[in-house]
Amino acid sequence: MDLQDQLKNLFPDHAPSEDSQEAPKDEGLWIPDDVVECHFEKRKGKPNTIIKGYTGNDDDFKQLAKDIKRHLGVGGSTKNDEIIIQGDFRDKIMKYLEDMGMKVKRVGG
């Protein structure tokens, strides 16, 4: 017995509306027209890949960072409109972003 059947047993007079049946669809991340830059820096002696130039809203920005970290299996953070990924993953990140439809520019090294 699934949740819908249990609810029908609890509330037999209730008729669900048509709109409540559909779950909102995720339209994906916003793809900017501008170029996204992929930098390499060493901070405190450790290599970091920094992604700058993504101009989506905060939710899309955080979701993009989360997707990249999950795709690579590494740690990272977001700070000052930058996505900071631990390690030198410029090539993999650039390919991942290009597959999403973004224009990516390699900066530094």
C-alpha positions as CSV (number, residue, x, y, z in Angstrom):
1,M,0.0,0.0,0.0
2,D,1.6,3.2,-1.1
3,L,1.1,6.7,0.3
4,Q,-1.7,7.7,-2.0
5,D,-3.8,4.7,-0.9
6,Q,-3.1,5.5,2.7
7,L,-4.3,9.1,2.2
8,K,-7.4,7.9,0.4
9,N,-8.2,5.7,3.4
10,L,-7.7,8.5,5.9
11,F,-9.6,11.1,3.9
12,P,-12.2,9.4,1.7
13,D,-14.1,12.6,0.8
14,H,-11.0,14.5,-0.4
15,A,-10.5,14.8,-4.1
16,P,-6.9,15.8,-5.1
17,S,-6.6,18.7,-7.5
18,E,-5.1,18.3,-10.9
19,D,-2.1,20.6,-10.1
20,S,-1.0,18.8,-7.0
21,Q,-0.4,15.6,-9.0
22,E,2.5,17.1,-10.9
23,A,5.8,17.7,-9.2
24,P,7.6,20.8,-10.3
25,K,10.2,20.0,-12.9
26,D,13.8,21.1,-12.5
27,E,14.8,23.0,-15.6
28,G,18.4,22.6,-14.8
29,L,21.1,25.2,-14.3
30,W,21.2,28.5,-16.0
31,I,23.8,28.6,-18.8
32,P,25.5,32.0,-19.1
33,D,26.3,33.7,-22.4
34,D,29.5,35.0,-21.0
35,V,32.7,33.0,-20.7
36,V,33.4,31.1,-17.5
37,E,37.1,31.2,-16.5
38,C,38.9,28.2,-15.0
39,H,42.0,29.3,-13.0
40,F,44.7,27.3,-11.2
41,E,46.2,28.7,-8.0
42,K,48.2,27.4,-5.1
43,R,46.9,28.6,-1.8
44,K,48.9,27.7,1.3
45,G,51.0,25.4,-0.9
46,K,48.1,23.3,-2.1
47,P,46.7,23.3,-5.6
48,N,43.2,24.7,-6.2
49,T,41.1,25.1,-9.3
50,I,39.0,28.3,-9.2
51,I,36.0,28.9,-11.4
52,K,35.0,32.5,-12.0
53,G,32.4,34.2,-14.1
54,Y,29.3,32.2,-13.5
55,T,26.5,34.8,-13.4
56,G,23.5,32.6,-12.4
57,N,21.5,33.2,-9.2
58,D,22.8,31.9,-5.8
59,D,20.9,28.6,-5.9
60,D,22.2,27.8,-9.4
61,F,25.7,28.8,-8.3
62,K,25.6,26.5,-5.3
63,Q,24.1,23.7,-7.3
64,L,26.8,24.0,-10.0
65,A,29.5,23.8,-7.3
66,K,27.8,20.7,-5.8
67,D,27.5,19.0,-9.1
68,I,31.2,19.6,-10.0
69,K,32.3,18.3,-6.6
70,R,30.1,15.3,-6.9
71,H,31.3,14.6,-10.5
72,L,35.0,14.8,-9.5
73,G,34.6,13.2,-6.1
74,V,36.6,16.0,-4.4
75,G,36.0,18.8,-1.8
76,G,35.6,22.4,-2.4
77,S,33.6,25.5,-1.5
78,T,32.0,28.7,-2.8
79,K,33.3,32.1,-1.8
80,N,33.0,35.6,-3.3
81,D,31.3,34.4,-6.5
82,E,34.1,31.8,-7.0
83,I,33.9,28.0,-6.9
84,I,37.0,26.6,-5.3
85,I,37.8,23.0,-6.0
86,Q,40.6,21.2,-4.2
87,G,43.2,20.0,-6.6
88,D,44.2,20.7,-10.2
89,F,41.2,19.5,-12.2
90,R,41.1,22.2,-14.9
91,D,40.8,19.8,-17.9
92,K,38.0,17.7,-16.3
93,I,36.1,20.7,-15.1
94,M,36.4,22.4,-18.5
95,K,35.1,19.3,-20.3
96,Y,32.2,19.0,-17.8
97,L,31.2,22.6,-18.2
98,E,31.5,22.4,-22.0
99,D,29.3,19.3,-22.0
100,M,26.7,21.4,-20.2
101,G,26.8,24.0,-22.9
102,M,29.0,26.7,-21.2
103,K,31.9,28.5,-22.9
104,V,35.0,28.0,-20.8
105,K,38.4,29.8,-20.9
106,R,41.5,28.3,-19.4
107,V,43.5,30.9,-17.5
108,G,47.0,30.5,-16.1
109,G,49.5,27.8,-16.9
